[in-house]
Amino acid sequence: MAYHRAILKGEDVSEWHFNDEITEPHDGFNKWIGENQERIDKAAEKGTLPYWIKDNPKYVGGAAKEPQRTEKEAGEKDIYSTISAKLTPTGTKDVSMIT
């Protein structure tokens, strides 16, 4: 219970450790990645990789190769990043300012 309260208060919880914390994927996960490498590659080519693969390159071990972005897609990303950076307050822990 204290963990979620600390997060909501904006406290740093990066040094918190938990019993039974999982720090590395189990062997079954690594086996699944190996057996499904072809499917992962096809999804990467189509740009339909699941977020859990995109967001965890450390654990997937490069199984997912990022597709090449077109100039239009790269430009759109830059525009969205610029707009987001200008609209999002930095250095604040008070999320009420965002809404």
C-alpha positions in Angstrom: 0.0 0.0 0.0 2.8 2.5 0.8 4.3 2.1 -2.7 1.3 3.5 -4.6 1.0 6.3 -2.0 4.6 7.3 -2.6 4.1 7.4 -6.3 1.0 9.5 -6.0 2.9 11.9 -3.8 5.6 12.2 -6.5 8.3 10.6 -4.3 11.2 8.7 -5.9 10.6 5.0 -5.7 13.4 3.9 -8.0 15.4 2.4 -5.1 12.5 0.4 -3.7 13.0 -3.4 -3.8 10.4 -6.1 -3.3 10.3 -9.7 -2.2 10.1 -12.1 -5.2 11.0 -9.3 -7.6 11.6 -10.6 -11.1 14.8 -9.2 -12.6 15.3 -11.5 -15.6 12.9 -13.4 -17.8 12.6 -17.2 -17.2 13.9 -19.8 -19.6 10.4 -20.4 -21.1 10.2 -16.8 -22.2 13.5 -17.0 -23.9 12.5 -20.2 -25.6 9.2 -18.6 -26.8 11.1 -15.6 -28.3 13.4 -18.1 -30.2 10.5 -20.2 -31.4 8.5 -17.1 -32.6 11.4 -15.1 -34.1 9.9 -15.3 -37.6 6.5 -14.0 -36.4 8.2 -11.2 -34.5 10.2 -10.2 -37.6 7.0 -10.1 -39.8 5.2 -8.0 -37.2 8.2 -5.6 -37.1 8.1 -5.3 -40.9 4.4 -4.5 -40.8 4.8 -2.1 -37.9 2.5 -4.2 -35.7 4.8 -5.3 -32.9 3.1 -5.7 -29.6 4.1 -2.9 -27.1 5.6 -5.4 -24.7 8.2 -6.4 -27.3 8.9 -2.8 -28.3 9.1 -1.5 -24.7 11.4 -4.3 -23.5 14.4 -4.5 -25.8 16.6 -5.5 -22.9 14.7 -8.7 -22.3 13.8 -9.5 -25.9 17.4 -9.3 -26.9 17.0 -7.5 -30.2 14.4 -10.0 -31.3 12.4 -7.1 -32.7 14.1 -5.1 -35.4 12.5 -1.6 -35.7 11.0 -1.0 -39.2 12.5 1.8 -41.3 10.4 4.9 -41.0 9.3 6.8 -44.0 10.2 10.5 -44.2 6.6 11.3 -43.6 6.4 9.2 -40.5 9.7 10.6 -39.1 8.4 14.1 -39.7 5.1 13.4 -38.0 7.0 12.0 -35.0 9.1 15.2 -34.8 6.1 17.4 -35.0 4.3 15.4 -32.2 7.4 15.5 -30.0 7.8 19.2 -30.5 4.1 19.9 -29.7 4.2 17.6 -26.7 7.4 19.2 -25.3 5.8 22.7 -25.6 2.5 21.6 -24.0 3.8 19.4 -21.2 5.2 21.2 -18.1 8.7 20.0 -17.2 10.1 19.5 -13.8 6.7 19.3 -12.1 5.2 16.6 -10.0 1.8 18.2 -10.0 -0.2 16.5 -12.7 -3.2 18.7 -12.2 -1.4 21.4 -14.3 -1.6 19.0 -17.3 -5.3 18.5 -17.3 
